[in-house]
Amino acid sequence: MKKSRLLLVASAGALAMGSAHAQSNVQLYGLMDLSAVSYQTNANADGKHVVSMGINGEPWFSGSRFGMKGAEDLGGGLRAIFKLEAEYRVSDGAMEDPGQLFDRDAWVGVESDTFGKFTAGFQNTVARDAAAIYGDPYTSASLNTEEGGWTNTNNFKQMIFYAGSATGTRYENGLVWKKLFYNGLFAAAGYAFGNKTSFGNNATYTGALGYNGGPFNVSAFYNHVNNNGFTNKAYSIGGNYTYSIFRVNAGYFHYSGDQGALGERRDNAWTVSFRLAPKGPLDYEIGYQQMHASNAAFDDNGSIANANLGFNPDTGTGSGYKETLYGSVFYHFSKRTEVYVAGDYMKLHRGYVIASTFGAKNQLELTTGIRTRF
């Protein structure tokens, strides 16, 4: 099939019980990412390396997924929209989150060119989508009202949690509004209910602004998270610039988190990355980031806790920073299918601890893989 996605027309023309102009469609789609051969140093307490399929079974760039999305023309420029998306692992066929079928998206909403896009349900945080244009070199360069993603499983993913919520990098029970204006301005807001008797407990609210300026694009967000009574705040600003076949991305994140008797945690992080995409099937990416944490509590695994998520109040705090250098090369057979080689080198400084290094202060990850879409 030459088309990249399969469109199933649920109905066409007039609906028997609706407007004469109403039309609807449902689109089935998916993506498969398999990191076929991966190598990781300091993979156990003895400091040994491991060769495996994926990093801990996970693909490097994109969670493999299948889903359905659809729209119905309600007339007057108004459309009803929905999306259901589930994630799984190609390496063993297992669901990514057992017990949660649609663990990437489950939302419904309305959209129009006049007032923008309003969706309700399980979906990306607004901060995540706003920061995607500078979070790494693998995303769209311009802001839009679709959900954006960052890379999947590697040692430079954790920065995404600064753009998260009390339930990770997606809202549960979330309301999101986004609009891209004709002059390139972008605005978005999000709120996630905690569904607690105390209205604000476990709730998240976010605001974001941005601008698509052609060769350059910028965005910023402010995020406020209540995690079981502990208040977390974050803001970020960044953007990208494209010249011919070259694109540079850069961004800064600041985070503060209430930790009760352990005191306040304060983080500062920044990222810079580059993408070179000459004519032909090859493109090249390289990036570098630092994440500085001060007085950060550990999680139950003994790692510096990811921003906005739970921490263990009984294990004390640590201060230090993590730096990561990463790169990749893609060979594109078509718009749908590509192979890649990628890697990162992470170094931990002072009291910054990640349990997956088993006490080591550095870790190297290398992989080869294939991605295809349908």
C-alpha positions in Angstrom: 0.0 0.0 0.0 1.5 3.3 -1.1 -0.3 5.5 1.4 1.4 5.8 4.8 -1.7 5.3 6.7 -5.0 3.4 6.3 -8.1 5.5 6.2 -11.4 3.8 7.0 -14.3 6.0 6.1 -16.9 5.4 8.8 -19.5 7.4 7.0 -19.7 9.8 4.1 -22.1 12.5 3.0 -25.2 13.2 5.1 -25.8 11.4 8.3 -29.2 10.1 8.7 -29.8 11.7 12.1 -27.5 14.8 11.7 -26.6 17.7 9.6 -26.5 17.3 5.9 -22.9 18.5 5.9 -21.7 16.1 8.6 -18.9 13.7 7.6 -16.8 11.5 9.8 -13.7 9.3 9.4 -11.6 7.0 11.5 -7.9 6.5 10.9 -5.9 3.4 12.0 -2.2 4.0 12.4 0.9 2.7 14.2 4.6 2.8 14.6 7.1 0.0 15.4 10.6 0.7 16.8 12.9 -2.2 17.5 16.4 -1.5 18.9 17.7 -4.8 17.6 21.2 -5.0 19.2 22.1 -2.8 22.2 25.2 -2.5 24.4 25.2 -1.0 27.9 28.1 -0.7 30.3 27.9 -0.9 34.2 24.8 -2.9 33.8 25.1 -4.8 37.1 26.6 -4.5 40.6 29.9 -6.1 39.3 30.3 -3.4 36.7 29.8 -5.8 33.7 28.2 -4.8 30.4 25.2 -6.3 28.7 24.3 -7.0 25.1 20.6 -7.2 24.6 17.6 -6.4 22.4 16.8 -2.8 23.4 17.9 -1.0 26.5 16.2 -3.1 29.2 14.0 -4.4 26.4 12.9 -0.9 25.4 13.3 0.8 22.0 15.7 3.7 21.8 13.6 6.4 20.1 9.9 5.7 20.0 7.5 3.6 22.0 5.9 1.2 19.5 2.2 2.0 19.3 -1.0 1.4 17.5 -4.1 3.6 17.7 -7.2 5.1 16.2 -8.1 8.7 15.7 -11.1 10.3 14.1 -13.1 13.4 13.4 -16.6 14.3 12.6 -17.7 17.5 10.8 -20.4 19.1 13.0 -20.9 22.0 10.7 -20.0 25.7 11.0 -16.3 24.9 11.1 -16.6 22.7 14.2 -15.2 19.2 14.4 -15.6 16.5 17.0 -12.3 14.6 17.5 -10.9 11.6 19.4 -7.8 9.5 19.9 -7.0 6.1 21.4 -3.4 4.9 21.5 -1.7 1.9 23.1 2.0 1.2 23.5 3.7 -2.2 23.4 7.2 -3.7 23.0 8.3 -5.4 19.8 11.0 -7.2 21.6 8.6 -9.5 23.5 5.1 -8.4 22.4 4.2 -7.3 25.9 2.1 -4.2 26.7 4.2 -1.3 27.9 1.9 -0.8 30.9 0.1 -4.0 31.9 -3.5 -3.4 32.9 -3.7 -0.1 31.0 -4.7 -0.7 27.4 -4.6 2.9 26.1 -1.5 4.0 28.0 -0.5 6.8 25.6 -3.8 8.5 24.7 -7.5 8.3 25.5 -9.2 11.6 24.9 -12.1 13.2 23.1 -12.7 16.9 22.2 -13.8 19.5 19.7 -11.8 21.7 17.3 -12.3 24.7 15.1 -10.1 27.2 13.3 -11.8 29.9 15.3 -11.4 28.9 19.0 -8.7 26.2 18.6 -8.5 22.6 20.0 -10.1 21.5 23.3 -9.6 17.9 24.5 -10.4 16.0 27.7 -9.0 12.8 29.0 -5.6 11.0 29.1 -3.1 13.0 27.0 0.3 14.8 26.9 1.0 17.6 29.3 1.0 21.1 27.7 4.5 21.7 29.0 5.8 18.5 27.2 4.3 19.6 23.9 5.6 23.2 24.2 9.1 22.1 25.0 9.3 19.4 22.3 10.6 21.9 19.7 13.9 22.3 21.7 14.0 19.2 23.9 15.9 17.2 21.4 16.6 17.2 17.6 14.1 14.5 16.7 10.9 16.4 16.9 9.1 18.9 14.7 10.8 22.3 14.5 7.5 24.3 14.7 4.8 24.4 17.2 1.4 23.0 16.4 -1.7 21.7 18.1 -0.8 18.0 17.8 0.9 16.0 20.6 4.7 16.0 20.5 7.1 13.4 21.7 10.7 13.2 23.0 13.0 10.2 22.7 12.0 7.1 24.5 14.5 5.1 26.6 18.0 6.3 27.1 20.1 8.4 29.5 19.0 11.8 28.1 15.3 11.2 28.5 14.9 12.3 32.1 14.8 16.0 31.3 11.3 15.5 30.0 10.0 15.1 33.6 10.5 18.9 34.2 7.6 19.2 31.8 5.5 16.6 33.5 2.6 16.3 36.0 1.7 14.4 39.1 1.1 11.4 36.8 4.2 11.6 34.7 4.6 13.3 31.3 0.8 12.8 30.6 -2.2 14.2 32.3 -4.7 11.8 33.8 -8.2 13.5 34.0 -6.8 16.3 31.9 -8.3 19.3 30.1 -6.2 20.9 27.3 -6.7 23.9 25.1 -4.3 24.8 22.2 -4.5 27.3 19.4 -2.1 28.3 16.7 -3.0 31.8 15.5 -2.6 33.0 11.9 0.4 35.2 12.7 2.4 32.3 14.1 1.6 32.9 17.8 0.9 29.7 19.8 -1.0 29.5 23.1 -2.0 26.6 25.3 -3.3 25.8 28.7 -3.8 22.6 30.6 -5.4 21.4 33.9 -5.4 17.9 35.4 -7.9 17.0 38.1 -6.5 15.2 41.1 -9.9 13.5 41.7 -9.5 13.9 45.4 -11.8 15.3 48.1 -9.4 18.1 48.4 -9.8 19.8 45.0 -6.2 20.8 44.3 -4.5 17.7 45.7 -2.6 15.9 42.8 -3.8 18.6 40.4 -1.6 20.2 37.7 -2.0 23.4 35.8 0.1 24.7 33.0 0.3 27.6 30.6 2.5 27.9 27.5 3.2 30.5 24.8 5.2 30.3 21.6 5.9 31.8 18.2 6.6 30.1 14.8 8.9 32.6 13.1 9.8 30.6 10.0 13.5 29.8 10.3 13.3 30.3 14.1 10.7 29.1 16.6 10.5 29.8 20.4 8.3 28.7 23.2 8.0 28.8 27.0 5.9 27.2 29.7 5.0 27.5 33.4 4.0 24.4 35.3 2.5 24.0 38.8 2.1 20.5 40.2 0.5 19.4 43.5 1.8 15.9 44.3 0.1 14.5 47.4 0.3 17.9 49.1 3.8 18.8 47.9 4.0 21.7 45.5 6.3 21.6 42.5 6.9 24.5 40.1 8.8 24.7 36.8 9.4 27.0 34.0 11.3 26.7 30.8 12.2 28.7 27.6 13.9 27.6 24.4 13.7 27.3 20.7 15.4 26.4 17.5 16.8 27.9 14.3 17.1 26.3 10.9 19.4 27.4 8.2 19.5 25.3 5.0 20.2 21.7 6.0 21.2 22.6 9.6 19.1 23.0 12.7 20.2 24.0 16.2 18.0 23.6 19.4 18.5 25.0 22.9 16.5 25.3 26.1 16.7 26.0 29.8 14.6 24.5 32.6 14.2 25.6 36.3 12.4 23.5 38.8 11.7 23.8 42.5 10.0 21.1 44.6 8.6 21.0 48.1 9.9 18.0 50.0 8.5 18.6 53.5 11.0 18.1 56.3 13.7 17.5 53.7 13.5 21.1 52.5 13.1 22.5 49.0 14.7 20.9 46.0 16.0 23.2 43.3 17.1 22.1 39.8 18.6 24.0 36.8 19.0 22.2 33.5 19.9 23.1 29.9 20.2 21.3 26.6 21.6 22.0 23.2 21.4 19.8 20.1 22.0 19.9 16.4 20.6 18.1 13.3 22.1 17.9 9.8 19.8 16.7 7.1 21.5 16.9 3.6 19.9 15.7 0.5 19.8 12.0 0.3 18.8 9.2 2.7 21.1 10.1 5.7 20.7 12.6 8.5 22.8 13.2 11.6 22.0 14.3 15.2 24.1 15.2 18.2 23.2 16.7 21.5 24.5 17.6 25.0 22.7 18.3 28.3 23.3 19.0 31.9 20.8 18.4 34.8 21.9 20.1 38.1 20.0 19.0 41.3 20.3 20.6 44.7 19.0 18.9 47.8 17.1 16.4 45.8 15.4 13.4 47.5 15.8 9.9 46.2 13.0 7.6 44.9 12.4 4.1 46.1 15.0 2.7 43.7 17.7 4.9 45.1 17.9 7.3 42.1 17.5 11.0 42.3 13.7 11.2 41.9 12.4 12.5 38.6 10.9 15.9 38.8 7.2 16.2 39.8 7.0 12.5 40.9 7.1 10.7 44.2 10.2 10.6 46.5 11.2 8.6 49.5 11.3 10.9 52.6 13.5 8.5 54.6 16.6 8.3 52.4 17.9 11.8 52.7 18.9 14.1 49.8 21.7 14.5 47.3 23.2 17.3 45.2 25.2 17.1 42.0 24.7 17.0 38.3 24.4 14.7 35.4 25.8 15.4 31.9 25.0 13.4 28.8 26.4 13.5 25.3 24.4 11.6 22.6 24.3 11.2 18.8 22.7 9.2 16.0 22.7 8.5 12.3 19.5 7.6 10.4 19.3 6.0 6.9 15.8 6.5 5.4 14.6 3.9 3.0 11.3 5.8 2.6 9.2 8.3 4.5 7.9 5.3 6.5 10.9 3.2 7.2 14.4 3.9 8.5 17.3 2.2 10.3 19.6 3.9 12.8 22.7 3.7 15.0 22.7 5.7 18.2 24.5 6.1 21.5 25.0 8.2 24.6 27.6 8.7 27.2 26.4 9.8 30.7 28.6 11.0 33.5 27.4 11.6 37.1 29.0 14.2 39.4 29.1 14.5 43.2 25.9 13.3 44.8 23.8 12.7 41.6 22.9 9.0 41.7 21.1 6.8 39.2 20.3 3.3 40.4 20.7 1.8 36.9 24.5 2.4 37.0 24.9 0.3 40.3 27.1 2.9 41.9 29.3 3.7 38.8 29.7 7.3 37.8 29.4 6.8 34.1 27.5 4.7 31.5 27.8 4.1 27.8 24.8 3.0 25.7 25.0 2.0 22.0 22.3 0.6 19.8 21.2 -0.2 16.3 17.5 -0.3 15.3 14.7 0.0 12.8 11.5 2.0 12.7 8.5 1.7 10.4 5.1 3.3 10.4 1.7 2.2 9.0 
